[in-house]
Structures are given as C-alpha cells and as structure tokens.
C-alpha cells in the first residue's frame, strides 16, 4: 500500500493575537524602534474628514477653472487678442454739399498719407461770404492721447449739416490692425468697408447768396446796423434761392476748432454771430404787414378800394383817462386824400389806422379780423423750413396783452398800432417772404425748403380762397410803391418789381429802427418773393433795406437773366 502524506496547509496570514507579545517578557527589545509594539489603525472618521477636505478643494479648483474657461473665457480671449489685434474705424466720407448749379459748398479734406495712417479728416467750407449760418458746421472725428478714437464720425451742429446729418454722415468701416510688442504694424485687414454719406444739392444759387450777403454786410457796416438778413424764394416750388444772415461765424474755423481766440470772440460778440436772423430772429415788421390788412379790409367789405381817406399827418381820438384830451397817433408824413392803392404805395399810417381800428364814420376791421388775416397768411407761424431752430412770431391780441401786461384791457389805440405792424408784433424774415409769396401767388403759399427738386416739400402748399380782383388791388399798390412811393429805389428799367417797405421803431425811446422791404418779381408774372431786414440802425436809416435789394435785383437782371425770362 502506498500511503500519501497529507500536505499541511499553512496559513498565509497571521492573526495579531497569535503573535501578540508580552512586553514584560521581552525586555531586550528596542522600544525606540517600535520593536515589539503593535500600530493602531487610522480611524475611519479621520479618513472621512480628509476626503471631504480634498473634495472641497478639488471642487474649488474645478469651479475656478470653469469660471475662467466658460464665464470669462470670451473676455480673456478678447483681451489676449487685443494685445496684438486692434480694431480701427475707417472714417466714412461725409456727403458733399452743392448749390443748385453744382458749385461745391462743403467737402472733406483727405490726404493720401492721412488715409493710410488713419488720421483725422477735415470738413472744409466755401470761403464765399453768407453761407456759414445756412450750412452750419461739424464736430469731427477726434482721438485721445493714446491714439484711440473717442469720436469716430462727423456730427452736424448747425444749419444744413445738423438737419440732414443722418443723410450726410454715412457709415464707418472697420479695419483690424496687427501689431507686435513694439507697436509696429505687422498686417492690416479691412473687415467692413465704409459707406460714404449722400451728397446733397441745395436750392441755393451761390451767386445770388453771395451778392445778397455782400450788400447786407456793407450796408450794416456803412449805415451802422448791428445785423441783417435776407431771403429770396421761388413762390411756385418753395425752393429758397438765397438765405443769409449777417454777421456770421466761419464754418471752417468752428469745425476745425483750433483757433481758440477767434472762437472765443464769437461767443462774446454782442451782435450774436450764431443767430440765424432769417429763421430765428424776431423783429417788429412795421408797415410791411399793410398789404395783408388791405386785402383783409377788402375781403371783409370794410372799405371800397377807391374811397378816399384824408391823411394829414395824424389821427386823434378821445383819451379815456383824461376827458377832454386826445390821444394822437402820428403818420410819418402828410399825404392828403389817399385811396387804398396810394395808401400802400406811400405807406400812409393814418389810412391803416382808420381801416384797422375805425374812425368817425369809417368802420374798422377790428383786432379779431387783423389777427385772422395775419394768421391766414402765416405771418407769425413757423414755415416748416428744413432747418432747426426756427421761431414763430407774435401777433398782438387782447389775450396776448392781458397775459403780457397783467390783465390790462385792449384799447383802440392798440388796434391802431397793430394795424401798422408795431406794438407787440414780431416776425421772421423767412415768414414774411413766405407770406408775400401768398400775395404774389393769389393765395398759394408754398413751404420753404433748401433741397433742390425735393418733391416732399414741393407738394406742401397751403391754398387760400382768394378773391383775385381784390388781391389785384394789393398788387397794384405794391407796384405803385416802386414807381412812385416808398420803394422807388427798386424802380429799375431791366426788371419790374412790386414791393412794400417798412420801418419799425425799436429800442428805448424808439431811438433805433429796423428797416424792411418785402416784395416779388417779375411783376406781370410773379416767380420770386423776397424779404430783407436791416436790424437796429439809426432812426434816419429807414430805407436802407430797399437799397440792399436794389443791388441784388440789378445783379439778377443783368447777369442772371434766367431768373426773369
């Protein structure tokens, strides 16, 4: 028999209690080396705490990484790229301004090297006088000390530049420039090309504009007026042929902004060089309102145009405050018996006192009808011209007086003064040019505008129900003013003009005058109306606006025959 020995299975692990040593029986063990000792296991609580701590810090790390990568990633990427890449605007070319004959009035000064270096362009204006308050000026692109644009476009600040800013300014392009650490350009790429602004053709004739301004400025300087303004407009379309104001600033100097001394003087100039007197200046009109009230008197059947009224230099009415005494309203001369045509021609104040407020057996229009016809022709209304800053005028009424003078009542003397364009009457030169267009056009009143062939404005007209026979009387009176009345300075052989002059007393003690003339031409086939106002001159300088207009119509009749043929 063969006996197999069983192999003894030996444990590969030893339990601690099998080898536990009694330290008392092992005195020779080196206890400093932990010989003969048993290590205690790490408590589970400690491991759990450590795990939580590690997980906490891990989550913080992951969160921070996510914040930087996801939330702030785009910002840091952009910041990183801007270290070498830089967006630069490509300045759009602002639209050019031309007159009706394609004469350049405003343009941009670009130099080839400037375009490459992205330096700032200049806005330049014609050096012909009389255009600055019409065209306005611009605030141009500007950089800070680090070369970054804080304003990257032109901004219109006055006149045409401001009103049509959205049309003129265009849209900037974008160029990306790559630079090295030294700031040297490595490469450039145009991302978006600029879109240039739209060019505009104005209705203005620069030749007439310049002539009108020269005549006004010379008259102001020689006759000691503080300023003046003039308007000539097409009564069929409303296109403004000339509109100028004196004095004025220089558009190029204001736009450039570098000549601080000149610009500072503009702001302290007592003549108000930033005031466009043609649309924003309000002035007492004086006798230029008489043709409108003449038509009103005829339309209301107040008087027959052939009836004669004695104009012997003044009119007197009982004084309500002092019984037995009279209030005297003077005329500027004694004219004898005058009918309506003659009264318009010689500008008889007495005649218009009578038909305005009534006298003895002659009924007057009354202030209600005076206000009605002034409003009908838009004398005191804004015209709606395509410029900002236009002001509406004032027609004196009982309501106006009560409000202005703390409840004072209206008297017949107030009606007298209002009927000759005094008292609280205020108008602008443009509103009077438009109103006179209504007379010349037999009731068709256009909206003045400054763009050539602009259908939007050409179709904006007010049509009045006018009695043409009665308006013809007014036409004839205004023509008579030129042939034998107060506007004989306009009686030239080359062009027939109809006109009405006016002299408004202003200042303390009425020591100064505003000199006016309004009218239309050619007389037989009216096409253009005009208004010229010379502001605050000596009392004796009453007819100077007429002499200004004479120079202009003579110039037109000799050199610009296309306007009268």
C-alpha positions in Angstrom: 0.0 0.0 0.0 1.1 3.2 -0.7 0.4 5.9 1.8 0.2 9.5 0.6 1.3 12.1 3.1 -1.2 14.9 3.5 0.4 18.2 2.9 -0.1 20.6 5.7 -1.8 23.7 4.7 -0.1 26.7 6.0 -1.9 30.0 6.6 -0.5 32.8 4.6 -2.0 35.3 7.1 -1.2 35.5 10.8 -3.7 36.9 13.2 -2.4 39.6 15.5 -3.4 37.6 18.6 -1.2 34.7 17.5 2.0 36.8 17.7 1.0 39.2 20.4 4.0 39.7 22.6 4.0 40.3 26.2 6.3 43.3 26.6 7.2 42.1 30.1 8.9 39.0 28.8 10.9 40.9 26.1 13.0 43.4 28.0 15.7 43.5 25.4 13.6 44.9 22.5 14.5 48.3 21.3 11.4 50.3 22.1 12.7 53.3 20.3 12.4 51.4 17.1 8.9 50.3 18.0 10.2 46.7 18.3 7.7 44.5 20.0 4.8 47.1 19.6 1.6 47.0 17.5 0.5 50.1 15.5 -3.1 51.3 16.0 -5.2 51.6 12.7 -6.2 55.2 11.3 -9.8 55.9 12.4 -12.4 55.9 9.7 -13.6 59.4 10.8 -10.2 60.9 10.1 -10.2 59.4 6.6 -13.7 60.8 6.0 -12.7 64.3 7.1 -9.6 64.2 4.9 -11.7 63.0 2.0 -14.1 65.8 2.4 -11.3 68.4 2.6 -9.7 67.0 -0.6 -13.1 67.0 -2.4 -13.8 70.6 -1.2 -10.5 71.9 -2.6 -11.0 69.9 -5.8 -14.4 71.4 -6.3 -13.0 74.9 -5.8 -10.3 74.3 -8.3 -12.8 72.9 -10.9 -15.2 75.8 -10.3 -12.5 78.4 -10.7 -11.3 76.7 -13.9 -14.8 76.6 -15.2 -15.3 80.3 -14.4 -12.2 81.3 -16.2 -12.8 79.0 -19.2 -16.6 79.4 -19.6 -17.8 82.5 -18.0 -14.8 84.7 -18.6 -13.3 82.9 -21.5 -14.6 85.3 -24.2 -13.4 88.3 -22.3 -10.0 87.0 -21.6 -9.7 85.8 -25.2 -10.6 89.2 -26.4 -8.1 90.8 -24.0 -5.5 88.4 -25.2 -6.1 89.1 -28.8 -6.1 92.9 -28.3 -2.6 92.6 -27.2 -1.8 92.2 -30.8 -5.0 92.9 -32.8 -6.7 96.3 -32.8 -10.0 97.5 -34.4 -9.8 100.9 -36.1 -12.7 102.7 -37.7 -12.3 103.7 -41.3 -13.9 107.1 -41.3 -16.8 107.4 -43.8 -16.6 110.3 -46.2 -19.3 112.8 -45.3 -21.6 113.8 -48.1 -20.7 116.9 -50.1 -22.9 119.9 -50.4 -23.5 121.7 -53.7 -25.6 124.6 -54.8 -28.3 124.3 -57.5 -25.6 124.8 -60.2 -23.3 122.1 -58.8 -20.9 124.6 -57.2 -19.2 122.9 -54.3 -20.0 124.4 -50.9 -18.8 121.9 -48.3 -16.3 119.0 -48.7 -13.8 116.8 -46.9 -10.1 117.4 -46.9 -8.4 114.0 -47.3 -4.7 113.4 -47.9 -3.4 110.1 -49.2 -0.9 109.6 -46.4 -3.7 110.5 -43.9 -5.8 107.7 -45.1 -3.1 105.2 -44.6 -2.3 106.5 -41.1 -6.0 106.7 -40.1 -5.5 110.4 -39.2 -8.5 112.7 -39.0 -10.1 114.4 -42.0 -11.2 118.0 -42.1 -14.5 119.5 -43.1 -13.9 122.5 -45.4 -16.5 125.1 -46.4 -16.6 127.7 -49.2 -14.9 130.9 -48.4 -17.7 132.9 -50.1 -19.5 135.1 -47.6 -23.0 134.4 -46.4 -23.1 130.6 -46.2 -22.0 129.7 -42.7 -25.3 130.1 -40.8 -27.0 128.3 -43.7 -24.6 125.4 -44.0 -23.7 125.1 -40.3 -20.6 123.3 -39.1 -19.5 119.9 -37.8 -17.7 118.4 -34.9 -15.2 116.0 -36.5 -13.6 112.7 -35.5 -11.1 113.0 -32.6 -8.6 110.8 -30.8 -7.3 110.7 -27.2 -3.7 110.9 -26.2 -3.3 107.2 -26.8 -4.5 107.4 -30.3 -7.9 105.9 -29.8 -11.0 107.5 -31.3 -13.4 108.9 -28.7 -15.5 110.3 -31.5 -15.3 108.4 -34.8 -17.6 110.4 -37.1 -18.6 113.9 -38.1 -21.6 115.3 -36.2 -23.6 118.2 -37.8 -24.0 121.0 -35.3 -26.0 123.7 -37.2 -27.8 124.6 -40.4 -28.0 122.0 -43.2 -25.2 120.0 -41.6 -27.4 119.4 -38.5 -30.8 119.0 -40.2 -29.5 116.4 -42.7 -26.9 114.8 -40.5 -28.3 111.3 -40.9 -28.2 111.6 -44.7 -24.7 113.2 -44.8 -22.7 111.2 -42.3 -22.5 107.7 -43.9 -21.4 104.6 -42.0 -17.9 103.9 -40.8 -16.0 100.8 -41.9 -13.7 98.6 -39.7 -10.1 97.8 -40.1 -8.2 95.2 -38.0 -4.5 96.0 -37.4 -2.0 93.5 -36.1 0.9 94.9 -34.1 4.0 93.5 -32.4 5.0 94.2 -28.8 6.8 97.4 -30.0 3.5 98.7 -31.5 4.8 98.2 -35.1 2.1 97.3 -37.6 2.5 93.8 -38.9 -0.6 93.5 -41.1 -3.9 95.1 -41.8 -7.3 93.8 -43.0 -10.5 95.6 -43.8 -13.4 93.8 -42.2 -16.2 96.2 -43.3 -15.6 98.9 -45.9 -17.1 102.4 -45.1 -20.3 103.6 -46.7 -20.0 107.2 -47.7 -22.6 109.8 -46.9 -25.0 111.0 -49.5 -24.2 114.2 -51.4 -26.9 117.0 -51.4 -27.8 119.6 -54.0 -29.3 122.7 -52.4 -31.8 125.0 -54.0 -29.5 127.9 -53.2 -27.8 129.8 -56.0 -24.4 130.7 -54.6 -24.1 133.7 -56.9 -27.2 135.3 -55.5 -26.4 134.2 -52.0 -23.0 135.8 -52.1 -24.4 139.1 -53.6 -27.2 139.3 -51.1 -24.8 138.8 -48.2 -22.3 141.4 -49.6 -25.0 144.0 -49.9 -26.3 143.4 -46.4 -22.9 143.4 -44.7 -21.7 146.5 -46.5 -24.9 148.3 -45.6 -24.6 147.2 -42.0 -21.1 148.5 -41.7 -21.6 151.8 -43.6 -25.0 152.7 -42.0 -24.3 151.3 -38.5 -26.8 148.5 -38.3 -25.9 145.7 -35.9 -27.0 143.0 -38.4 -29.3 142.0 -41.2 -30.9 139.1 -43.1 -32.4 138.4 -46.5 -34.4 135.7 -48.2 -35.4 135.1 -51.8 -37.6 132.1 -52.6 -39.4 130.5 -55.6 -43.1 131.1 -55.0 -44.1 128.1 -57.1 -42.0 125.4 -55.5 -40.9 126.9 -52.2 -37.2 126.5 -53.1 -35.1 129.0 -51.3 -32.8 130.7 -53.8 -30.9 132.7 -51.2 -31.0 132.9 -47.4 -28.3 134.7 -45.5 -27.7 136.4 -42.2 -25.1 138.9 -41.0 -22.9 138.8 -39.0 -21.8 135.1 -39.2 -19.1 132.8 -37.9 -16.7 130.9 -40.2 -17.8 127.3 -40.6 -14.3 126.0 -41.3 -12.8 127.7 -38.2 -15.6 126.4 -36.0 -15.3 122.8 -37.4 -11.5 122.8 -37.1 -11.7 124.1 -33.5 -8.0 125.1 -33.2 -8.2 128.8 -33.4 -9.4 129.3 -29.8 -9.1 133.1 -29.9 -11.4 133.6 -32.8 -13.9 131.1 -31.5 -13.9 132.7 -28.1 -14.6 136.1 -29.7 -17.6 134.6 -31.5 -19.2 133.8 -28.1 -18.7 137.2 -26.6 -19.7 139.2 -29.8 -22.7 141.3 -28.8 -24.0 141.1 -32.4 -24.9 137.4 -31.9 -22.9 135.7 -34.7 -24.6 132.3 -34.0 -28.1 133.7 -34.6 -29.6 132.9 -38.0 -31.6 136.0 -38.2 -33.5 134.7 -41.3 -35.3 132.0 -39.3 -34.6 132.6 -35.6 -34.6 136.4 -35.3 -37.9 138.0 -34.3 -38.4 141.6 -35.3 -41.2 144.2 -35.4 -42.3 144.3 -39.0 -43.6 147.8 -39.3 -45.5 148.7 -42.5 -44.7 145.5 -44.4 -47.9 144.0 -42.9 -50.1 146.6 -44.5 -50.8 144.7 -47.8 -52.2 141.8 -45.9 -54.6 144.1 -43.9 -55.5 145.9 -47.1 -56.7 142.6 -48.6 -58.4 141.8 -45.3 -60.3 145.1 -45.3 -61.4 144.4 -48.9 -62.4 140.8 -48.2 -64.5 141.8 -45.2 -66.1 144.6 -47.2 -64.8 147.2 -44.7 -63.9 149.7 -47.4 -64.1 150.3 -51.2 -60.5 150.5 -52.6 -61.4 153.8 -54.3 -62.7 155.5 -51.2 -60.5 158.5 -50.2 -59.3 159.0 -46.6 -57.6 162.2 -45.5 -54.1 161.5 -44.4 -53.0 164.9 -42.9 -50.2 163.6 -40.7 -52.0 162.3 -37.6 -55.2 161.0 -36.2 -56.6 161.9 -32.8 -59.1 160.1 -30.5 -60.5 160.9 -27.1 -58.2 159.9 -24.2 -60.2 157.5 -21.9 -58.1 158.5 -18.9 -58.3 162.3 -19.4 -61.7 163.6 -20.5 -61.4 166.5 -22.9 -57.9 165.4 -24.0 -56.9 163.4 -27.1 -54.5 160.6 -27.9 -52.6 161.4 -31.1 -51.4 158.7 -33.5 -48.9 160.2 -35.9 -48.1 159.4 -39.5 -44.6 159.7 -41.0 -45.9 162.4 -43.4 -48.9 164.2 -44.6 -50.3 162.8 -47.9 -53.7 164.4 -48.3 -56.5 162.2 -49.7 -55.4 158.7 -50.5 -57.2 155.6 -51.8 -56.0 152.1 -51.0 -53.5 151.8 -53.8 -51.9 155.1 -52.9 -52.0 154.3 -49.2 -50.0 151.1 -49.8 -47.6 153.0 -52.1 -46.8 155.9 -49.7 -47.4 153.7 -46.6 -49.9 156.0 -45.0 -50.3 155.1 -41.4 -53.4 157.2 -41.0 -55.2 155.2 -43.7 -54.4 151.9 -42.0 -55.3 153.3 -38.5 -58.7 154.0 -40.0 -59.3 150.7 -41.8 -57.8 148.8 -38.9 -59.5 150.3 -35.8 -62.1 152.6 -37.4 -62.5 156.3 -37.2 -65.6 158.6 -37.2 -68.0 157.2 -39.9 -65.5 154.6 -41.2 -65.8 151.2 -39.8 -62.6 149.3 -39.0 -61.6 145.7 -39.3 -61.0 145.3 -35.5 -58.3 143.3 -33.9 -60.1 140.0 -34.4 -60.0 140.4 -38.2 -56.5 141.8 -38.1 -55.4 138.6 -36.3 -57.4 136.5 -38.7 -55.7 137.7 -41.8 -52.2 137.7 -40.2 -52.8 134.1 -39.3 -54.3 133.3 -42.7 -51.1 134.2 -44.5 -48.9 132.6 -41.8 -47.2 135.9 -40.9 -46.4 134.8 -37.3 -46.2 131.0 -37.9 -43.2 128.7 -38.3 -42.8 128.0 -42.0 -41.6 124.4 -41.6 -38.3 125.0 -43.4 -35.8 122.2 -43.3 -33.6 123.9 -40.7 -33.6 123.5 -36.9 -34.2 126.5 -34.6 -36.9 128.3 -36.5 -39.1 130.5 -34.3 -42.7 131.6 -34.5 -43.7 135.2 -34.2 -46.3 137.2 -32.3 -49.5 138.9 -33.3 -50.7 141.3 -30.6 -54.3 140.5 -29.4 -56.3 141.3 -26.3 -55.4 137.8 -24.9 -51.7 138.5 -25.5 -51.9 141.9 -23.9 -53.8 140.6 -20.8 -51.2 137.9 -20.4 -48.2 140.1 -21.1 -49.3 143.2 -19.1 -51.0 141.5 -16.2 -54.7 141.9 -17.1 -54.6 145.2 -18.9 -57.5 145.8 -21.3 -57.3 146.2 -25.0 -57.9 149.7 -26.4 -58.5 151.1 -29.9 -55.0 152.6 -29.8 -53.6 149.1 -29.5 -55.5 148.2 -32.7 -54.1 151.2 -34.5 -50.6 150.3 -33.6 -51.1 146.7 -34.5 -52.5 147.6 -37.9 -49.2 149.2 -38.9 -47.0 146.4 -37.6 -46.0 147.9 -34.3 -46.8 147.3 -30.6 -46.0 143.6 -29.9 -45.8 142.4 -33.5 -42.8 140.1 -34.2 -42.0 138.1 -37.3 -39.0 136.4 -39.0 -37.7 137.4 -42.5 -38.5 133.9 -43.8 -42.1 134.0 -42.6 -42.5 137.3 -44.4 -41.0 136.0 -47.6 -43.4 133.1 -47.5 -46.4 135.4 -46.7 -45.6 137.6 -49.6 -45.5 134.6 -51.8 -49.1 134.1 -50.9 -49.9 137.6 -52.2 -47.9 137.1 -55.4 -49.4 133.6 -56.0 -53.0 134.8 -55.3 -53.4 132.6 -52.2 -51.0 129.7 -53.0 -48.5 129.6 -50.1 -45.6 127.1 -50.5 -43.4 125.6 -47.8 -39.9 127.0 -48.0 -37.1 124.4 -48.3 -33.4 124.1 -49.1 -33.1 120.9 -51.2 -33.3 121.1 -55.0 -36.2 119.3 -56.6 -37.5 117.9 -53.3 -41.0 116.6 -54.1 -41.7 116.1 -50.4 -41.6 119.9 -49.9 -42.7 121.0 -53.4 -46.1 119.4 -52.7 -46.6 121.0 -49.3 -48.7 124.1 -50.1 -51.5 126.0 -48.4 -54.2 127.1 -50.8 -56.3 130.1 -49.7 -59.7 131.0 -51.1 -58.6 134.4 -52.5 -60.7 137.0 -54.4 -58.3 137.7 -57.3 -59.8 141.0 -58.1 -59.4 142.3 -54.6 -55.8 140.9 -54.4 -55.1 142.6 -57.7 -55.6 145.9 -55.9 -52.9 145.0 -53.5 -50.6 144.0 -56.4 -51.1 147.4 -58.0 -50.5 149.2 -54.7 -47.2 147.4 -54.2 -46.1 148.1 -57.8 -47.0 151.8 -57.3 -44.7 151.8 -54.2 -41.9 151.1 -56.6 -42.9 153.5 -59.3 -43.8 156.5 -57.1 -43.9 155.5 -53.5 -41.5 154.5 -50.7 -39.7 151.8 -52.7 -38.5 153.8 -55.7 -35.0 152.5 -55.2 -36.3 149.3 -56.8 -37.6 151.1 -59.9 -35.0 149.8 -62.4 -35.5 149.6 -66.2 -34.4 145.9 -66.5 -36.9 144.3 -64.1 -40.3 145.2 -62.8 -40.6 144.7 -59.1 -43.6 145.0 -56.7 -42.6 145.9 -53.1 -43.6 147.2 -49.7 -41.2 148.9 -47.3 -41.4 149.1 -43.5 -39.7 150.9 -40.7 -40.2 149.6 -37.2 -39.2 151.8 -34.3 -37.2 149.8 -31.6 -35.1 150.4 -28.6 -35.6 152.7 -25.5 -37.4 155.8 -26.6 -37.7 154.4 -30.2 -34.2 155.7 -30.9 -33.4 153.0 -33.5 -35.2 151.4 -36.4 -35.5 148.1 -38.2 -35.5 148.7 -42.0 -37.6 146.3 -44.1 -38.5 145.6 -47.7 -40.7 142.8 -49.0 -42.0 142.1 -52.5 -41.9 139.9 -55.6 -40.7 139.9 -59.2 -41.3 139.9 -62.1 -44.4 141.9 -61.6 -46.5 140.7 -64.5 -45.6 137.0 -64.0 -44.5 136.6 -60.4 -42.0 133.9 -59.7 -39.9 135.0 -56.7 -40.7 136.7 -53.4 -38.2 138.4 -51.1 -37.7 139.9 -47.7 -34.7 141.9 -46.4 -34.4 143.2 -42.9 -31.7 145.5 -41.6 -31.5 145.3 -37.8 -31.4 148.2 -35.3 -29.8 151.1 -37.2 -30.0 154.8 -36.7 -33.5 156.4 -36.9 -32.7 158.2 -40.1 -31.6 154.9 -41.9 -35.1 153.8 -42.7 -34.8 153.0 -46.4 -31.6 151.1 -46.5 -33.2 147.6 -46.8 -34.6 148.8 -50.2 -31.2 149.9 -51.4 -29.8 146.5 -50.4 -32.4 144.7 -52.5 -31.9 147.1 -55.5 -28.3 145.9 -55.8 -29.5 142.3 -55.8 -32.3 142.7 -58.4 -30.0 144.7 -60.6 -27.4 142.0 -60.4 -30.0 139.3 -61.3 -31.5 141.3 -64.2 -28.0 141.9 -65.7 -26.1 138.7 -65.0 -28.7 136.0 -64.3 -31.4 136.6 -66.9 -32.6 133.0 -66.5 -34.5 134.2 -63.4 -36.6 136.7 -65.2 -37.0 135.4 -68.7 
